Structures are given as structure tokens and as C-alpha cells.
Amino acid sequence: MSLLKQFTRILLVSFLGEVLHFLLPLPVPASVYGLILMLIFLCTGLIQVEQVRQAAGFLIEIMPVMFIPASVGLTEAWPSLKPVLGPVAATTLLTTVLVMTVTGVVTQFVIRRKKEGQ
């Protein structure tokens, strides 16, 4: 299937996420609505994985490039960020360790439970 058709499907789901964000008065970003819609469409078979595989793979490969504008924006906001750098760095470090720990514990729990069920 052509990449253009695959990108069109992904963009259509993203657009539906934008529409939901506009219609629903919830503090949820449009991108999250789009991801949830894509998950629903993939799980229900409305969209087959093969219908978006190549385009999704390409988008994942270039994902680091997408962070460059945000990084440049942070450098421009340095005067505002400098006074809160310590607390932000500490919070980031603490929450990263917390997320890694919780993920590891949950993964070990699931693996043990799966082994017991066999």
C-alpha cells in the first residue's frame, strides 16, 4: 500500500482527535484523543496494522528530529527557566526513577503471574 494512503489514514485519525478535543470540554490533548482512537480502530479491525505499518515506522524513525524545535524553544526561554532549573531537574530525576521502578515491579509481577498460570 502506498505511503501516501498510510499517512492519510494516520492524519485522518489525528484530525478526528482534534475534532474530539474541540467538541469535548475535557482537559485532554488532541494527540491523546488521536492515539486512543487509533488504538480503538486497530483493536476493532477498522484499520489493519498493515494499512499504517510503513508510515508509522517512518514516523518513529524520525521522531528525534521532531524534538529539535522544542529544544530550541527551551533555549530561547532560558532566562525564565534558569531560576527554576534546580527544582525541575530534581523533579525530573525523581519521577524518572519512580516510573522506572514502578514499571520494573509491574513487569516482574506480570511475568511471575504468567509463569504461575502455565
MARZA-499103 format. One record per residue (C-alpha): x, y, z. Coordinates in steps of 0.02 Angstrom, whole numbers, always signed. Example, Ala and Ser with C-alpha at 12.3 -4.5 7.8 and 13.67 -1.06 7.14 Angstrom:
# MARZA-499103
       x       y       z
    +615    -225    +390
    +684     -53    +357
***
This chain:
# MARZA-499103
       x       y       z
      +0      +0      +0
     +67    +171     -41
    +142    +279     +93
     +27    +421     +45
    -127    +316     +87
     -49    +262    +251
      -5    +441    +301
    -180    +494    +252
    -255    +366    +371
    -143    +422    +513
    -182    +606    +478
    -368    +568    +471
    -362    +488    +643
    -261    +637    +708
    -391    +754    +635
    -529    +656    +723
    -430    +680    +883
    -429    +868    +851
    -617    +865    +822
    -646    +772    +986
    -534    +897   +1076
    -639   +1038   +1006
    -806    +955   +1048
    -770    +882   +1220
    -742   +1003   +1365
    -606    +894   +1444
    -425    +945   +1478
    -358    +807   +1363
    -239    +850   +1221
    -298    +813   +1045
    -148    +699   +1017
    -205    +587   +1160
    -379    +576   +1083
    -297    +530    +918
    -192    +393   +1000
    -344    +321   +1088
    -443    +324    +926
    -301    +237    +833
    -293    +104    +969
    -481     +77    +957
    -475     +68    +767
    -331     -56    +770
    -411    -165    +905
    -579    -171    +818
    -505    -201    +646
    -571     -40    +570
    -390      -7    +524
    -273    -152    +493
     -93    -140    +554
     -32    -167    +377
    -129     -13    +323
     -17    +100    +428
    +141      -2    +463
    +263     +81    +342
    +208    +260    +379
    +208    +229    +567
    +382    +153    +556
    +445    +304    +462
    +370    +423    +589
    +451    +326    +732
    +620    +333    +644
    +615    +522    +625
    +541    +555    +797
    +703    +626    +871
    +704    +760    +736
    +532    +817    +796
    +606    +867    +965
    +728    +993    +891
    +603   +1138    +881
    +550   +1109   +1062
    +732   +1106   +1117
    +767   +1268   +1026
    +614   +1344   +1109
    +683   +1296   +1279
    +849   +1381   +1242
    +756   +1540   +1197
    +661   +1532   +1362
    +821   +1509   +1464
    +803   +1672   +1563
    +634   +1613   +1628
    +693   +1435   +1659
    +858   +1474   +1746
    +784   +1514   +1919
    +684   +1351   +1925
    +816   +1237   +1848
    +860   +1151   +2013
    +682   +1102   +2062
    +639   +1050   +1883
    +796    +943   +1869
    +763    +862   +2039
    +581    +828   +1996
    +630    +755   +1827
    +761    +642   +1905
    +645    +584   +2044
    +497    +548   +1931
    +607    +458   +1804
    +673    +341   +1939
    +497    +318   +2007
    +425    +273   +1836
    +568    +152   +1801
    +544     +68   +1970
    +356     +51   +1954
    +374     -14   +1776
    +501    -144   +1832
    +395    -203   +1979
    +238    -216   +1874
    +331    -309   +1737
    +404    -433   +1862
    +230    -459   +1936
    +155    -494   +1766
    +296    -615   +1719
    +279    -710   +1884
     +91    -720   +1867
    +106    -782   +1689
    +229    -918   +1743
    +113    -973   +1883
     -32    -987   +1762
     +60   -1106   +1646
***
